[in-house]
Amino acid sequence: MNLPNIIDYDFGITAIDAQYHRPGRAAIHLIVEKGVAALIDTGTQFSVPGVMQVLQNKQLAPENIAYVFLTHIHLDHAGGASEFMRLLPNAKLVVHPRGAKYMINPAKLIAGVMAVYGKAEFKRLYGEIFPIDENRVLEAPDKTCIELNGRPLLLLDTPGHARHHYCIFDKRSQSFFTGDTFGVSYRELDVDGLEFVFPTTTPVQFDPDAAHASLERIMSYQPQYAFLTHYSRIGHLPHHALQMHDLIDAFVNIAHQAANTTAERYEFIVQALKDLLCQRLAMHGCTWPPTEIYELLRVDIELNAMGLETWLDQSEKSNKL
């Protein structure tokens, strides 16, 4: 499936491909309300030129971008923030209170990611990340409401994937912009118009109880759609919420099984996640062979395994206290 670089939806919403790893993996969302606009998530520094070209094509001046929202500060969502703030002179950066200091002074954030990937791979994946003037940063505690040219956007604290995560309810479209809280859904896996959604347990703050609670909180607003960063709009939300709850529990069960295995724990989790997702995709109607499924989902599965292993370590440590 060849996805277009942009997808224009109703209510002034556009998905712009962040070109992260591959086309169709990460979306930056643009909301336009009577000539004033906001971006939701930023991709990486390498995502910026494509977005700026889209703004130009839509005849949106950089001065008319009022807000840059970061659902959370993982760098596939926030790595491009400093470059956007340099290019969008009137924009305010809206960040969860737990994440704001890392945008103002990103040294610890950069060091933490470099410790995982190494300096060269960090630069290749994310480019340069610079401090952002604290006077341009708005901290958004739970139930913050921000008006985009008269259009109310309600920000809700939604931990589970990360403690510095919020989701945005747009009453105009009856939709949520969910970052990673409502999981991941790649358009290649749609079958007869029905999407396939699965959780993301990326290190280091996965919390299954909080993830369940955040899903329930989102669904309490009876949204029609969710706009996921990976990848954009999904419907059928009551169905997907049930699937997400079930898969969160299944992922946790895999982690518990790994704690009792004599095999290498990380490899056990990777294989178990691969088997589970292939099984669920077959039930979904996907006819891809497991090798093709794993090729598409390899990065997600490996990151999820890392996150589950970290959660398991933290749980075991907590139980010993």
TIDODREN-413283 format. One record per atom (N, C-alpha, C, CB): residue in three letters; x, y, z. Coordinates in steps of 0.1 Angstrom, whole numbers, plus 5000, padded with zeros to 4 digits. Glycine has a CB too. Example, Ala and Ser with C-alpha at 12.3 -4.5 7.8 and 13.67 -1.06 7.14 Angstrom:
Ala513249435078/Ala512349555078/Ala513249675078/Ala511349555090/Ser512849785071/Ser513749895071/Ser512950005079/Ser514149945057/
END
This chain:
Met500849885000/Met500050005000/Met500950125000/Met499050005012/Asn500750214991/Asn501450344990/Asn500550454996/Asn501850374975/Leu500950505008/Leu500250605014/Leu500650745009/Leu500350605029/Pro499750835007/Pro500150965003/Pro500851045014/Pro498851054999/Asn501651145010/Asn502351215020/Asn501451295029/Asn503251325013/Ile500251335025/Ile499251395034/Ile497851325031/Ile499151545031/Ile497051325042/Ile495651285041/Ile494851395047/Ile495451145048/Asp493951455039/Asp493051555044/Asp491751495048/Asp492851665033/Tyr491451525061/Tyr490151475067/Tyr489151595068/Tyr490351405080/Asp487951565073/Asp487051665076/Asp487551755088/Asp485651605080/Phe486851865090/Phe487051955102/Phe488452015102/Phe486751875114/Gly489052035090/Gly490352105090/Gly491452025095/Gly490252225097/Ile491351885095/Ile492451805101/Ile493151735089/Ile491851695110/Thr494551745090/Thr495351675080/Thr496451595087/Thr496051785071/Ala496651475081/Ala497751395086/Ala498951415076/Ala497351245087/Ile500151445081/Ile501351465073/Ile502351355077/Ile501951605075/Asp502851285067/Asp503751175070/Asp505051235076/Asp504051095058/Ala505451185087/Ala506751235094/Ala507951175087/Ala506751205108/Gln507751075078/Gln508951005072/Gln509850955082/Gln509651105062/Tyr509350885092/Tyr510150825103/Tyr510350675100/Tyr509450855117/His511550635098/His511850495094/His511350455080/His511250405105/Arg510050475078/Arg509450445065/Arg508150525064/Arg509150285065/Pro507650535051/Pro506350605050/Pro505250525057/Pro505950615035/Gly504350605063/Gly503150535070/Gly503450485084/Gly502650425061/Arg504550525090/Arg504850485103/Arg504450585114/Arg506350445105/Ala504650715111/Ala504350825121/Ala503750935114/Ala505650865128/Ala502750995120/Ala501951105114/Ala502151225123/Ala500451075112/Ile502251345117/Ile502051475124/Ile500751525119/Ile503251575120/His499951565129/His498551615126/His498551765126/His497551555135/Leu497851825116/Leu497651965115/Leu496151995116/Leu498152015101/Ile495852085125/Ile494452135126/Ile494452285122/Ile493852115141/Val493452315113/Val493352455108/Val491952495112/Val493552465093/Glu491852615119/Glu490552665123/Glu490552815118/Glu490352655138/Lys489852835108/Lys489652975102/Lys491053045101/Lys488753055111/Gly491952985094/Gly493253045091/Gly494353035102/Gly493053175088/Val493952985113/Val494952965124/Val495152815126/Val494453045138/Ala496352775129/Ala496652635129/Ala497452585141/Ala497352595116/Ala497452455143/Ala498252395153/Ala498752265148/Ala497452365166/Leu499952225152/Leu500552095149/Leu500452005162/Leu502052105145/Ile500151875160/Ile500151785171/Ile501151675168/Ile498751715172/Asp502251675176/Asp503451605175/Asp504251655163/Asp503151445173/Thr505551625164/Thr506451695155/Thr507351595147/Thr507351785162/Gly507351465149/Gly508351385143/Gly509651425147/Gly508151395127/Thr510651415138/Thr512051445141/Thr512451575133/Thr512951325138/Gln513651615135/Gln514151725128/Gln514051705113/Gln515651755131/Phe514151575108/Phe514051545094/Phe512651555089/Phe514651405092/Ser511651565098/Ser510251575094/Ser509851715090/Ser509351525105/Val510651815095/Val510251955094/Val510152005080/Val511352035102/Pro511051985071/Pro510952045057/Pro509651995051/Pro512152005049/Gly509251875052/Gly508051825046/Gly506751895051/Gly507851685047/Val506751915064/Val505651985070/Val505552135066/Val505751985086/Met506752195066/Met506752335061/Met506352355047/Met508252395063/Gln506652255039/Gln506152255025/Gln504652245024/Gln506852145017/Val504052155033/Val502652145033/Val501952275038/Val502252025043/Leu502552335048/Leu501952465052/Leu502052565041/Leu502752525064/Gln503052575033/Gln503152665022/Gln502152625011/Gln504552655016/Asn501952495008/Asn500952454998/Asn499552495003/Asn501052304996/Lys499352495016/Lys497952525021/Lys497852675023/Lys497752445034/Gln498852755020/Gln498952895021/Gln498752935036/Gln497852965013/Leu499452865045/Leu499452895059/Leu500752955062/Leu499152765068/Ala500853075066/Ala502053145070/Ala502553085083/Ala501853295071/Pro503953075084/Pro504453025097/Pro503953105109/Pro505953035097/Glu503653235107/Glu503253325118/Glu501853285123/Glu503253465114/Asn501053205115/Asn499753165118/Asn499653035125/Asn498853165106/Ile500752975128/Ile500752845136/Ile500752895151/Ile501952755132/Ala499652865158/Ala499552925172/Ala500152825182/Ala498152945175/Tyr500052695179/Tyr500452595189/Tyr501152485183/Tyr499252555198/Val502152425190/Val502752295187/Val502452215200/Val504252305184/Phe501652105198/Phe501252015209/Phe502151895209/Phe499751975208/Leu502751855220/Leu503451735221/Leu502651635230/Leu504851755227/Thr502051525224/Thr501351435233/Thr502251375244/Thr500751325224/His503551355240/His504551315250/His505851345244/His504351165255/Ile506951325252/Ile508251375247/Ile509151265242/Ile508951435258/His508651145239/His509451045231/His509851105218/His508650905229/Leu511051085213/Leu511551165203/Leu510951145189/Leu513051145202/Asp510251035187/Asp509551015174/Asp508351115174/Asp509150875172/His507951165186/His506851265187/His507351405189/His505951215198/Ala508551415195/Ala508951545200/Ala510351595195/Ala508951555215/Gly510951505187/Gly512351535183/Gly512451655174/Gly512951425175/Gly511351695166/Gly511451805158/Gly510951935164/Gly510551785146/Ala510651935177/Ala509952045184/Ala510852175183/Ala509652015198/Ser512152155186/Ser512952285187/Ser513152345173/Ser514352245192/Glu513252265163/Glu513352325149/Glu512052395145/Glu513752215139/Phe510852325148/Phe509652395145/Phe509452525153/Phe508452305149/Met509852525165/Met509752655173/Met510652765168/Met510152625188/Arg511752725162/Arg512652825155/Arg511952885143/Arg513952765151/Leu511152795136/Leu510552835123/Leu509152895124/Leu510552725113/Leu508552875136/Leu507152915138/Leu507153025149/Leu506252795141/Pro507353155145/Pro507753255155/Pro506653285166/Pro508053375149/Asn505353255163/Asn504353285172/Asn503753165180/Asn503153355165/Ala504353045177/Ala503852925183/Ala504252915198/Ala504252805175/Lys503352855205/Lys503552815219/Lys503652665219/Lys502452865229/Leu504652605226/Leu504852465227/Leu504052415240/Leu506352425229/Val503152325237/Val502252275248/Val502652135252/Val500752275243/Val503052125265/Val503751995269/Val503151955283/Val505252015270/His503051825285/His502751775298/His503651835309/His502751625298/Pro503151865321/Pro504051925331/Pro505351835334/Pro503351945344/Arg505151705333/Arg506351615335/Arg507351625324/Arg505851475337/Gly506951675312/Gly507951675301/Gly508451815298/Gly507251625289/Ala507951915303/Ala508352055299/Ala509752085302/Ala507452155307/Lys510352045313/Lys511752075316/Lys512652005306/Lys512052035330/Tyr512251895300/Tyr513151825291/Tyr513151895277/Tyr512751685290/Met512151975274/Met512152055262/Met512952185264/Met510652085258/Ile512852235276/Ile513552365279/Ile515052335280/Ile513052425292/Asn515352225286/Asn516852185287/Asn516852035284/Asn517452215301/Pro517151995271/Pro516951855266/Pro518251775269/Pro516751855252/Ala519251825276/Ala520451745278/Ala520251605284/Ala521451825287/Lys519451595294/Lys519251465300/Lys518451375290/Lys518451475313/Leu517451425284/Leu516751355274/Leu517651295263/Leu515551435268/Ile518451385258/Ile519351345247/Ile520351235252/Ile520151465242/Ala520851255264/Ala521851165270/Ala521251025272/Ala522451215283/Gly519951025276/Gly519250895278/Gly519050815266/Gly517950925285/Val518650885255/Val518450825242/Val519750785236/Val517650915233/Met520750865237/Met522150835232/Met522650705239/Met523050945233/Ala522350695252/Ala522850575259/Ala522250445253/Ala522450585274/Val521150455247/Val520450335241/Val520950315227/Val518950355241/Tyr521050425219/Tyr521350415205/Tyr522750435201/Tyr520450505197/Gly523550515209/Gly524850565205/Gly524650695198/Gly525550465196/Lys525750775198/Lys525650915193/Lys525350915178/Lys526950985195/Ala526050825170/Ala525850835155/Ala524450795151/Ala526850735149/Glu523950685158/Glu522550645154/Glu521550745159/Glu522250505161/Phe521750805170/Phe520950915175/Phe520851025165/Phe521450975189/Lys521951075160/Lys522051175150/Lys521251135137/Lys523451215146/Arg521451005133/Arg520850955121/Arg519250955122/Arg521350815117/Leu518850915134/Leu517350895136/Leu516651035139/Leu517150805148/Tyr517351125147/Tyr516651235152/Tyr517251375148/Tyr516551225167/Gly518451375144/Gly519051505140/Gly519451575153/Gly518151585132/Glu519351715152/Glu519751795163/Glu518551835171/Glu520551925158/Ile518751845184/Ile517651895193/Ile518252005202/Ile517151775202/Phe517552115202/Phe518152235209/Phe517152275220/Phe518252355199/Pro517652345230/Pro516752405241/Pro515752495235/Pro517652475251/Ile514552505242/Ile513452585238/Ile513252685249/Ile512152505235/Asp513052815245/Asp512852925254/Asp511652895263/Asp512653055247/Glu511952895276/Glu510852855286/Glu509652945285/Glu511352855300/Asn509853075280/Asn508753165278/Asn507753125267/Asn509253305276/Arg508253035259/Arg507352985248/Arg506752845251/Arg508152975235/Val506952795263/Val506552665267/Val505352675276/Val507652575273/Leu504252615273/Leu503052605281/Leu502952465287/Leu501752645273/Glu502952465301/Glu502652335307/Glu501152315307/Glu503252325322/Ala500752185305/Ala499352155303/Ala498952045313/Ala498952115289/Pro498552085325/Pro498051995335/Pro496651935331/Pro497952055349/Asp496251835338/Asp494951765334/Asp493851865332/Asp494651655344/Lys493051845322/Lys491851925319/Lys492152065314/Lys490951925331/Thr493352085310/Thr493652215303/Thr492852225291/Thr495152235300/Cys492152345289/Cys491452375276/Cys492152485269/Cys489952405279/Ile492552465257/Ile493152565249/Ile492252595237/Ile494552515244/Glu492052725234/Glu491252765223/Glu492152785211/Glu490452895227/Leu491852715200/Leu492452735187/Leu491552825179/Leu492852605180/Asn491752955180/Asn490853045172/Asn489353015175/Asn491153035157/Gly489052995187/Gly487652965191/Gly487352825192/Gly486753035182/Arg488152735188/Arg487952585187/Arg488552525200/Arg488552525174/Pro487652475209/Pro488252425222/Pro488952285220/Pro487152415232/Leu490152275226/Leu490852155226/Leu491152115241/Leu492252165218/Leu490652005245/Leu490751965259/Leu491851865261/Leu489351905264/Leu492751895270/Leu493951805272/Leu493751725285/Leu495251885272/Leu493751595283/Leu493551505294/Leu494851425297/Leu492451405292/Asp495251415310/Asp496351335314/Asp496051185312/Asp496651365329/Thr496851125304/Thr496550985301/Thr497850895301/Thr495950975286/Pro498250865313/Pro499450785315/Pro499150635311/Pro500050785329/Gly500250555311/Gly500150415307/Gly501250385298/Gly498750385301/His501350455287/His502450445278/His503650525283/His502150495264/Ala503350645289/Ala504350725295/Ala503650815305/Ala505150815284/Arg504450855316/Arg503850935326/Arg503651085322/Arg504650935339/His504351115310/His504351255305/His503451265293/His505751305302/His502351195293/His501451175281/His500051245284/His501251035277/Tyr499651325274/Tyr498251375274/Tyr497651335261/Tyr498151525277/Cys496351325260/Cys495551315248/Cys494651435246/Cys494651185248/Ile494351465234/Ile493551595231/Ile492251555226/Ile494351685221/Phe491151605232/Phe489851585227/Phe489351705220/Phe488851555239/Asp489051685207/Asp488551795198/Asp487051775196/Asp489251785184/Lys486251855204/Lys484851835203/Lys484251865190/Lys484151935213/Arg484851955182/Arg484351985168/Arg484251855160/Arg485352085162/Ser485351775160/Ser485251655152/Ser484851525160/Ser486651635146/Gln484651545173/Gln484251435182/Gln485351335182/Gln482851375179/Ser486651375182/Ser487751295181/Ser488851315191/Ser488351305167/Phe489651215194/Phe490851235202/Phe492051225194/Phe490851125213/Phe493051305197/Phe494451285192/Phe495151215203/Phe495151425188/Thr495551085201/Thr495950995212/Thr497350965213/Thr495150875210/Gly498251025205/Gly499650995206/Gly499850845205/Gly500251045219/Asp500250785216/Asp500450635217/Asp499550565227/Asp501850605221/Thr498650645234/Thr497750595244/Thr496750495239/Thr497050705251/Phe496250515226/Phe495350415220/Phe496050325211/Phe494250495212/Gly497350305213/Gly498050205206/Gly498550245192/Gly497250085204/Val498850145184/Val499450155171/Val498550085161/Val500950105170/Ser498350145149/Ser497550085139/Ser498050125125/Ser496050125141/Tyr498650035118/Tyr499250065105/Tyr498250035094/Tyr500549985102/Arg498150125085/Arg497050115074/Arg497249995065/Arg497050245066/Glu498449945064/Glu498749825056/Glu497949705062/Glu500249785056/Leu497549705075/Leu496949585081/Leu495449605082/Leu497449575095/Asp494849705075/Asp493349715075/Asp492849605066/Asp492949855069/Val491749545070/Val491049445063/Val489549485061/Val491149305070/Asp489149505049/Asp487749535046/Asp487249655054/Asp486849415048/Gly488149755056/Gly487849875063/Gly487949875078/Gly486449915059/Leu488349755083/Leu488449745098/Leu489949745101/Leu487849615103/Glu490349835110/Glu491749845114/Glu492149745124/Glu491949995120/Phe493449725125/Phe494049635136/Phe494849725145/Phe494849515130/Val494649715158/Val495249805168/Val495949725178/Val494249905174/Phe497149765182/Phe497849685193/Phe498549785202/Phe498749585188/Pro498749755215/Pro499449845224/Pro500849875221/Pro499249795238/Thr501449985226/Thr502850015225/Thr503350025240/Thr503150135217/Thr504249935243/Thr504749935257/Thr506249975258/Thr504649785263/Thr506550065249/Thr507950115247/Thr508550155261/Thr507950235238/Pro509850135263/Pro510450175276/Pro510350325278/Pro511950135276/Val510250375290/Val510550295302/Val509450305312/Val511950345308/Gln508250355308/Gln507250385318/Gln505950315316/Gln507050535318/Phe505950195309/Phe504750125307/Phe504150095321/Phe504949995299/Asp502750115322/Asp502050095334/Asp500650035330/Asp501850225343/Pro500449905331/Pro499249845325/Pro497949895332/Pro499249695327/Asp498049915345/Asp496849965352/Asp496450105347/Asp497049965367/Ala497450195346/Ala497250325340/Ala496750325326/Ala498450415342/Ala497350225318/Ala496950215304/Ala495450185303/Ala497750115297/His494950085311/His493550055311/His492750175315/His493249935321/Ala493050245325/Ala492350355330/Ala492250465320/Ala492950415343/Ser493350495313/Ser493350595302/Ser492450565291/Ser494850615297/Leu492450435287/Leu491550395276/Leu490050415280/Leu491750245273/Glu489750375293/Glu488450395297/Glu488050545298/Glu488250335311/Arg489050635301/Arg488750775302/Arg488450825288/Arg489950845308/Ile489250785278/Ile489050835264/Ile487650785260/Ile490150775255/Met487250665262/Met486050615257/Met484850675264/Met485950465259/Ser485050735276/Ser483950795283/Ser483450915276/Ser484350835297/Tyr484150975267/Tyr483751085259/Tyr483051045246/Tyr484951175255/Gln482950915244/Gln482250855232/Gln482750915219/Gln480750885234/Pro484050915217/Pro484650975205/Pro484250895193/Pro486150985206/Gln484150965181/Gln483850895169/Gln485150835163/Gln483150985159/Tyr486250915164/Tyr487550875158/Tyr488650895168/Tyr487750945145/Ala489750825166/Ala491050855172/Ala492050875162/Ala491450735182/Phe492850985164/Phe493951005155/Phe495250965162/Phe494051165151/Leu495750855157/Leu496950795163/Leu498250855156/Leu496950645162/Thr499350875164/Thr500550905157/Thr500950795148/Thr501650945167/His500750675152/His501150555143/His499950475140/His502250465151/Tyr499050485129/Tyr499250585119/Tyr497850645116/Tyr499950535107/Ser497550765122/Ser496450845119/Ser495050785122/Ser496450885104/Arg494050825114/Arg492650805119/Arg492250665119/Arg491750885111/Ile491550625130/Ile490850495131/Ile489450525136/Ile491650395140/Gly488550435132/Gly487150445137/Gly486950315145/Gly486150455126/His485650275146/His485350145153/His485950145167/His485850025145/Leu485850255174/Leu486550265187/Leu486050175198/Leu486550405191/Pro484750145199/Pro484350055210/Pro485049915207/Pro482850035210/His485049865195/His485749735192/His487149745195/His485549705177/His487849855191/His489249865194/His489649875208/His489849975186/Ala488849945216/Ala489049965230/Ala489049825237/Ala488050055237/Leu488049735233/Leu488049605239/Leu489249525235/Leu486749535234/Gln489649535223/Gln490849465218/Gln492149515225/Gln491049485203/Met492249645227/Met493349705234/Met493449655249/Met493249855234/His492249655256/His492249605269/His492749455270/His490849615276/Asp492249375260/Asp492649235260/Asp494149215257/Asp491749165249/Leu494649295248/Leu496049285244/Leu496949335255/Leu496349355231/Ile496549435262/Ile497449485273/Ile497549365283/Ile496749605280/Asp496449305286/Asp496549185296/Asp497349075290/Asp495149135299/Ala497249055277/Ala498048945271/Ala499548975271/Ala497548925256/Phe499849105268/Phe501249145269/Phe501849125283/Phe501449295264/Val501049165293/Val501549145307/Val501648995310/Val500549215317/Asn500748915305/Asn500848775308/Asn502148715301/Asn499648705302/Ile502548765289/Ile503748725283/Ile504948765292/Ile503948785269/Ala504948885298/Ala506048925306/Ala506148835318/Ala505849065311/His504948795324/His505048705336/His505548565332/His503648695342/Gln505148525320/Gln505748395316/Gln507248405314/Gln505048355302/Ala507648515309/Ala509148535307/Ala509948525320/Ala509448665299/Ala509248575330/Ala509948575343/Ala510248435348/Ala509048645354/Asn509448335343/Asn509648195348/Asn510248105338/Asn508248145352/Thr510748165327/Thr511348075317/Thr512848065319/Thr511148135303/Thr513347945314/Thr514847925315/Thr515547985303/Thr515147775317/Ala514748025293/Ala515248085281/Ala515748225283/Ala514248075269/Glu516448285274/Glu516748425274/Glu515548515274/Glu517748465263/Arg515348595284/Arg514048655287/Arg513548745276/Arg514048735300/Tyr514448835271/Tyr514148925260/Tyr513748855247/Tyr515249025257/Glu514548755244/Glu514148675232/Glu512848595233/Glu515248575229/Phe512548555245/Phe511348485248/Phe510148585245/Phe511248435262/Ile510248705251/Ile509148805249/Ile508948835234/Ile509448935257/Val510048865227/Val510048895213/Val509248785205/Val511448915207/Gln509648665207/Gln508948555200/Gln507448535204/Gln509648425203/Ala507248555217/Ala505848545222/Ala504948655216/Ala505748545237/Leu505448775216/Leu504748885210/Leu504548865195/Leu505449025212/Lys505548815188/Lys505348785174/Lys504248685171/Lys506748735168/Asp504348575179/Asp503348465178/Asp501948525181/Asp503648355187/Leu501748605191/Leu500448655195/Leu499948745184/Leu500548735209/Leu500748835180/Leu500248935170/Leu499948865156/Leu501249045167/Cys500748765153/Cys500348685140/Cys499048615142/Cys501548585137/Gln498848555154/Gln497548485156/Gln496448585156/Gln497648415170/Arg496548705162/Arg495448795162/Arg495248855148/Arg495748905173/Leu496248875141/Leu496048925127/Leu495448825118/Leu497448965121/Ala495648695120/Ala494948595113/Ala493448595116/Ala495548455116/Met493148615129/Met491748625133/Met491148755127/Met491648635148/His491948855125/His491448985119/His491148965104/His492549095122/Gly491748865098/Gly491548835084/Gly492748875075/Gly490348925079/Cys493848905082/Cys495048935075/Cys495648805069/Cys496149005084/Thr496048795057/Thr496548675050/Thr498048685048/Thr495848655037/Trp498748785054/Trp500148795053/Trp500848675060/Trp500648925058/Pro501948625054/Pro502748525062/Pro503448585073/Pro503748455052/Pro503748505084/Pro504448565095/Pro505748645092/Pro504748455105/Thr506448595082/Thr507648665079/Thr507448815075/Thr508448595068/Glu506348835067/Glu506048975063/Glu505449055074/Glu504948965051/Ile504648995083/Ile504149065095/Ile505249105104/Ile503148975103/Tyr506249015106/Tyr507349055115/Tyr508249165108/Tyr508248935118/Glu508349155095/Glu509149265089/Glu508549395091/Glu509249235074/Leu507149405090/Leu506449535092/Leu506549575107/Leu505049525087/Leu506449485116/Leu506249515130/Leu507449495138/Leu505149435136/Arg508649455132/Arg509849425140/Arg510249525150/Arg510949395130/Val510349655145/Val510749755154/Val509749775166/Val510849895147/Asp508449765163/Asp507449775174/Asp507549665184/Asp506049785168/Ile507749545178/Ile507849425187/Ile509049425196/Ile507849295178/Glu510149465190/Glu511449475198/Glu511349585209/Glu512649495189/Leu510749695205/Leu510649805215/Leu509649765226/Leu510149935209/Asn508549695222/Asn507549645232/Asn508149545241/Asn506349585225/Ala509049455236/Ala509749355244/Ala510649425254/Ala510549265236/Met511349535250/Met512149605259/Met511349665270/Met512949715251/Gly510249725266/Gly509349795276/Gly508749695286/Gly508249865269/Leu508349575281/Leu507849475290/Leu508849415300/Leu507149355282/Glu510149405295/Glu511149355303/Glu511549465314/Glu512449325295/Thr511549585310/Thr511749695320/Thr510649695330/Thr511849835313/Trp509349685326/Trp508249685335/Trp508349565345/Trp506949675328/Leu508849445340/Leu508949325348/Leu510049355358/Leu509349205339/Asp511149415354/Asp512249445364/Asp511749535375/Asp513449505357/Gln510949635371/Gln510449735381/Gln509449665390/Gln509749855374/Ser508549575385/Ser507549505393/Ser508249415403/Ser506649425384/Glu509249345398/Glu510049255407/Glu510749325418/Glu511049165399/Lys511349445415/Lys511949525425/Lys510949575435/Lys512749645418/Ser509849615430/Ser508749675439/Ser508249565449/Ser507649735431/Asn508149445443/Asn507649335452/Asn508549285463/Asn507249205443/Lys509849325460/Lys510849285471/Lys510949385482/Lys512249275464/Leu510349505479/Leu510449615490/Leu509449585501/Leu510249755483/
END
